[in-house]
Amino acid sequence: MNKEKVLLWTLAAINFIHIVDFMILMPLGPQLMRLFEIGPSEFSLLVSSYTFSAGASSFFGAFVLDRFDRKKILLWVYVGFTIGTLGCALSPNYPILLLARVVSGIFGGLTSALILAIIGDVIPDERRGRAMGLVMSAFSFASVMGVPLGLFLASLSDWHTPFYILSLLSVVSLGMIFRFIPSITDHLGKEIKRPHPFEVITRVTSNSNQMKAITLSIMMMFGQFMIIPFLSPYNVANVGFTEMQLTYVYIAGGAFTIFTSPWVGKLADKHGKLKIFTIFMVLNLIPIAIITHLGVTPVILVLMVTTLFFVTSNGRYVPAAAIITGTANPENRGSFLSFNSAVQQLAAGFASLIAGLIIGESTSGQLTNFNWVGYLAIFFSILCIPLAKRVKVVS
């Protein structure tokens, strides 16, 4: 296996742990809402606390990411992420867990930006789609293995267990970063004078092409994160799933996207990133419309719809990530991607909070108004198509 593949598989492993850490809280929602006696709005705050802190850290990280060796900064960031994850494992109640999620988010947001920056620095544009597909397949593996296993272990013991395991895996990943990721310093030589933080902000905000890419990121997050945090609670409260049956949703969705994610990357390189993005964005509207209107439904039918949701969501993100990454030159790619990661996380947090305010709870425990959340998600998703057409790849 050549060095490029080893690097990409290492980044995929890091991404896997980071994604499971973020995702595991959402399917644990029914259990946490029951144990902590909290409603949809409190649960949405638990989800959005991670994304808000990740957004804030990504914003301030934009001032420093391009000043250091990518490997060294990634090592320090992942140490912080490991500490935050262990804090989640040790949390005895809702307030402490909320605080631990904030700490995890602070370092998790920087991890996302650094992974994309490393791919952008090391992989040329003609192979970047495939590279994104491989690294983003960590989402699929997290869905088919990480989250279901975490849910299964949580059902055997309690919700703390998945976070203990993630803490251990985070320590292992630190060794992988040290061993397999080389020093990446080429971007340091592209600019002799490092910009003032205000210059970093204005350089991104004054670039109309990069601002279009950032707006695209915002709309994509609103199109997804009004739905995703409440997928599990809605399936339990309204559709008739047991908490154990939630594992089927992630196993089925992840199993398919393991194969479709690299395939979508190849399609994007061959047929054009914009064309593939548009196709999958349109297809993604179908499961959103169905999921948000389901009543009591047989498990197999629900799995067909949720699997289509996973596949099309992942399918639209792979080419979009390649398009957005290509709007920045190497010397300021880390700054731009950190800003982009910041707005993505903040948008996801706001989307979750808004959905939590719209969704109510009936006296029988069912969630209400999820259909209105679906209408909003479809609206924002449709806006992404004309936005993507206006974004130009420059590197």
Buried (B, 14 or more C-beta within 10 A) or exposed (E): EEEEEBBBBBBBBBBBBBBBBBBBBBBBBBBBBEEBEBEBBBBBBBBBBBBBBBBBBBBBBBBBBBBBBBBEBBBEBBBBBBBBBBBBBEBEEBEEBBBBBBBBBBBBBBBBBBBBBBBBBBBEBEBBBBBBBBBBBBBBBBBBBBBBBBBBBBBEEEBBBBBBBBBBBBEEBBEBBEEBBEEBEEBBEEBEEEBEEEBBBEBBEEBEBBBBBBBBBBBBBBBBBBBBBBBBBBBBBBBBBEBEBBBBBBBBBBBBBBEBBBBBBBBBBEEEBBEBBBBBBBBBBBBBBBBBEBEEBEBEEBBBBBBBBBBBBBBBBBBBBBBBBBBBBBBBBBBBBBBBBBBBBBBBBBBBBBBBEBBBBEEEEBBBBBEBBBEBBBEBBBBBBEBBEEBEBEE
